[in-house]
């Protein structure tokens, strides 16, 4: 076998195996940390920013879309699991204590990177087209006195 053939075969095999990993266990893991993520988002963003966990739903739909990077998907889930494990009192803490716990997590290198990713996802949701669910009727655009990119998408995703 030629080296180029071997490398091609290895690449195709590894991509095929990587792409076939089922998402169901990861979705269950996400669902198990969703309450903590929801509380965290409600602490980080004003209540008017979203309703009925629309932002959390946007995050879930986004990270589990087939085009989303698997490593980032895992990072989002593992970061939430780590936060829940290291700061178990967050769920019952006062707003001031929640802030202190989030700042403590942010002070770690891992926590800072994770909170940065959560912030990016949240802002994507809050400023996305209304069809994605976290910016109903473009309310966040109106708050910022702007409008989204035109033309607005007619379908939620092009593929996937």
C-alpha beads as a LAMMPS data file, in Angstrom:
LAMMPS data file: protein, C-alpha beads

160 atoms
159 bonds

1 atom types
1 bond types

-500.0 500.0 xlo xhi
-500.0 500.0 ylo yhi
-500.0 500.0 zlo zhi

Masses

1 110.0

Atoms # bond

1 1 1 0.000 0.000 0.000
2 1 1 1.278 3.441 -0.874
3 1 1 1.714 6.021 1.865
4 1 1 -0.776 8.428 0.272
5 1 1 -3.406 5.683 0.006
6 1 1 -2.811 4.695 3.613
7 1 1 -3.120 8.280 4.864
8 1 1 -6.282 8.826 2.837
9 1 1 -7.770 5.604 4.200
10 1 1 -6.890 6.608 7.789
11 1 1 -8.385 10.051 7.328
12 1 1 -11.633 8.802 5.836
13 1 1 -11.983 6.093 8.486
14 1 1 -11.383 8.435 11.402
15 1 1 -13.786 11.074 10.027
16 1 1 -16.441 8.412 9.444
17 1 1 -16.058 7.041 12.967
18 1 1 -16.028 10.534 14.470
19 1 1 -19.133 11.566 12.540
20 1 1 -21.049 8.455 13.578
21 1 1 -20.775 9.078 17.332
22 1 1 -24.373 9.256 18.587
23 1 1 -25.517 12.544 20.098
24 1 1 -28.119 11.090 22.462
25 1 1 -25.789 10.644 25.478
26 1 1 -24.535 14.214 25.020
27 1 1 -28.094 15.510 24.764
28 1 1 -28.910 13.776 28.045
29 1 1 -25.838 15.334 29.641
30 1 1 -26.918 18.755 28.353
31 1 1 -30.425 18.235 29.715
32 1 1 -28.981 17.328 33.126
33 1 1 -27.114 20.649 33.367
34 1 1 -29.835 22.732 31.672
35 1 1 -31.334 23.932 34.995
36 1 1 -27.964 25.310 36.122
37 1 1 -27.359 26.886 32.703
38 1 1 -30.809 28.454 32.805
39 1 1 -30.177 29.961 36.246
40 1 1 -26.794 31.189 35.106
41 1 1 -28.229 32.844 31.994
42 1 1 -31.000 34.447 34.042
43 1 1 -28.352 35.845 36.365
44 1 1 -26.068 37.072 33.569
45 1 1 -28.773 38.677 31.420
46 1 1 -31.778 40.774 32.432
47 1 1 -35.069 38.871 32.649
48 1 1 -36.457 40.859 29.725
49 1 1 -33.728 39.395 27.514
50 1 1 -35.590 36.131 27.064
51 1 1 -38.657 34.278 28.152
52 1 1 -39.478 30.674 28.905
53 1 1 -35.924 29.509 28.371
54 1 1 -35.896 30.573 24.705
55 1 1 -32.205 31.401 24.991
56 1 1 -31.420 28.009 26.499
57 1 1 -33.424 26.362 23.708
58 1 1 -31.453 28.324 21.131
59 1 1 -28.188 27.194 22.728
60 1 1 -29.308 23.562 22.738
61 1 1 -30.466 23.679 19.112
62 1 1 -27.248 25.395 18.058
63 1 1 -24.725 23.123 19.732
64 1 1 -26.549 19.992 18.572
65 1 1 -26.871 21.103 14.958
66 1 1 -24.850 18.731 12.728
67 1 1 -22.663 21.592 11.492
68 1 1 -21.606 22.656 15.003
69 1 1 -18.084 21.803 16.110
70 1 1 -18.112 18.634 18.233
71 1 1 -15.261 19.783 20.452
72 1 1 -17.025 23.040 21.295
73 1 1 -20.270 21.124 21.927
74 1 1 -18.442 18.901 24.404
75 1 1 -16.697 21.915 25.960
76 1 1 -20.043 23.646 26.592
77 1 1 -21.477 20.546 28.274
78 1 1 -18.372 19.652 30.288
79 1 1 -17.942 23.263 31.425
80 1 1 -21.488 23.293 32.780
81 1 1 -20.921 19.940 34.490
82 1 1 -17.689 21.215 36.033
83 1 1 -19.397 24.380 37.247
84 1 1 -22.270 22.400 38.777
85 1 1 -19.818 20.032 40.483
86 1 1 -17.473 22.753 41.786
87 1 1 -20.194 25.217 42.801
88 1 1 -23.133 23.105 44.001
89 1 1 -24.579 25.968 46.065
90 1 1 -25.197 28.120 42.977
91 1 1 -28.772 26.916 42.552
92 1 1 -29.832 28.140 45.998
93 1 1 -27.585 31.189 46.269
94 1 1 -28.648 34.823 46.495
95 1 1 -27.931 37.042 43.470
96 1 1 -24.848 38.441 45.214
97 1 1 -23.562 34.952 46.001
98 1 1 -24.264 33.792 42.427
99 1 1 -22.177 36.681 41.175
100 1 1 -19.347 35.743 43.525
101 1 1 -19.454 32.090 42.402
102 1 1 -19.465 33.020 38.717
103 1 1 -16.534 35.392 39.299
104 1 1 -14.664 32.611 41.092
105 1 1 -15.225 30.286 38.117
106 1 1 -14.221 33.059 35.746
107 1 1 -10.948 33.469 37.677
108 1 1 -9.886 29.995 36.524
109 1 1 -8.456 29.629 33.039
110 1 1 -10.984 26.935 32.132
111 1 1 -13.900 28.842 33.635
112 1 1 -12.972 32.052 31.811
113 1 1 -12.826 30.227 28.474
114 1 1 -16.122 28.465 29.189
115 1 1 -17.958 31.633 30.259
116 1 1 -16.627 33.359 27.154
117 1 1 -18.119 30.597 24.988
118 1 1 -21.450 30.817 26.838
119 1 1 -21.463 34.589 26.303
120 1 1 -20.830 34.159 22.570
121 1 1 -23.673 31.638 22.304
122 1 1 -25.998 33.890 24.294
123 1 1 -25.251 36.949 22.176
124 1 1 -25.690 34.928 18.991
125 1 1 -29.107 33.882 20.238
126 1 1 -30.172 37.300 21.433
127 1 1 -29.189 38.943 18.148
128 1 1 -30.160 36.155 15.728
129 1 1 -33.093 36.317 13.366
130 1 1 -36.430 35.747 15.136
131 1 1 -36.900 32.423 13.315
132 1 1 -34.245 30.900 15.627
133 1 1 -36.392 31.550 18.697
134 1 1 -34.312 33.642 21.099
135 1 1 -35.118 37.057 19.600
136 1 1 -38.933 37.016 19.317
137 1 1 -40.277 39.652 16.936
138 1 1 -36.777 41.141 16.784
139 1 1 -37.243 42.597 20.283
140 1 1 -33.486 42.710 20.958
141 1 1 -32.878 44.522 17.695
142 1 1 -35.511 47.058 18.694
143 1 1 -33.831 47.488 22.073
144 1 1 -30.588 48.323 20.256
145 1 1 -32.363 50.509 17.665
146 1 1 -31.161 48.368 14.784
147 1 1 -32.448 45.685 12.471
148 1 1 -31.032 42.334 11.570
149 1 1 -29.373 41.356 8.378
150 1 1 -31.705 41.499 5.426
151 1 1 -33.150 39.513 3.861
152 1 1 -34.206 37.514 6.904
153 1 1 -34.035 33.732 6.579
154 1 1 -37.252 32.031 5.510
155 1 1 -36.271 28.655 6.988
156 1 1 -34.484 27.887 10.190
157 1 1 -31.494 26.060 8.748
158 1 1 -30.280 25.560 5.226
159 1 1 -29.258 21.971 5.972
160 1 1 -29.150 19.546 8.855

Bonds

1 1 1 2
2 1 2 3
3 1 3 4
4 1 4 5
5 1 5 6
6 1 6 7
7 1 7 8
8 1 8 9
9 1 9 10
10 1 10 11
11 1 11 12
12 1 12 13
13 1 13 14
14 1 14 15
15 1 15 16
16 1 16 17
17 1 17 18
18 1 18 19
19 1 19 20
20 1 20 21
21 1 21 22
22 1 22 23
23 1 23 24
24 1 24 25
25 1 25 26
26 1 26 27
27 1 27 28
28 1 28 29
29 1 29 30
30 1 30 31
31 1 31 32
32 1 32 33
33 1 33 34
34 1 34 35
35 1 35 36
36 1 36 37
37 1 37 38
38 1 38 39
39 1 39 40
40 1 40 41
41 1 41 42
42 1 42 43
43 1 43 44
44 1 44 45
45 1 45 46
46 1 46 47
47 1 47 48
48 1 48 49
49 1 49 50
50 1 50 51
51 1 51 52
52 1 52 53
53 1 53 54
54 1 54 55
55 1 55 56
56 1 56 57
57 1 57 58
58 1 58 59
59 1 59 60
60 1 60 61
61 1 61 62
62 1 62 63
63 1 63 64
64 1 64 65
65 1 65 66
66 1 66 67
67 1 67 68
68 1 68 69
69 1 69 70
70 1 70 71
71 1 71 72
72 1 72 73
73 1 73 74
74 1 74 75
75 1 75 76
76 1 76 77
77 1 77 78
78 1 78 79
79 1 79 80
80 1 80 81
81 1 81 82
82 1 82 83
83 1 83 84
84 1 84 85
85 1 85 86
86 1 86 87
87 1 87 88
88 1 88 89
89 1 89 90
90 1 90 91
91 1 91 92
92 1 92 93
93 1 93 94
94 1 94 95
95 1 95 96
96 1 96 97
97 1 97 98
98 1 98 99
99 1 99 100
100 1 100 101
101 1 101 102
102 1 102 103
103 1 103 104
104 1 104 105
105 1 105 106
106 1 106 107
107 1 107 108
108 1 108 109
109 1 109 110
110 1 110 111
111 1 111 112
112 1 112 113
113 1 113 114
114 1 114 115
115 1 115 116
116 1 116 117
117 1 117 118
118 1 118 119
119 1 119 120
120 1 120 121
121 1 121 122
122 1 122 123
123 1 123 124
124 1 124 125
125 1 125 126
126 1 126 127
127 1 127 128
128 1 128 129
129 1 129 130
130 1 130 131
131 1 131 132
132 1 132 133
133 1 133 134
134 1 134 135
135 1 135 136
136 1 136 137
137 1 137 138
138 1 138 139
139 1 139 140
140 1 140 141
141 1 141 142
142 1 142 143
143 1 143 144
144 1 144 145
145 1 145 146
146 1 146 147
147 1 147 148
148 1 148 149
149 1 149 150
150 1 150 151
151 1 151 152
152 1 152 153
153 1 153 154
154 1 154 155
155 1 155 156
156 1 156 157
157 1 157 158
158 1 158 159
159 1 159 160
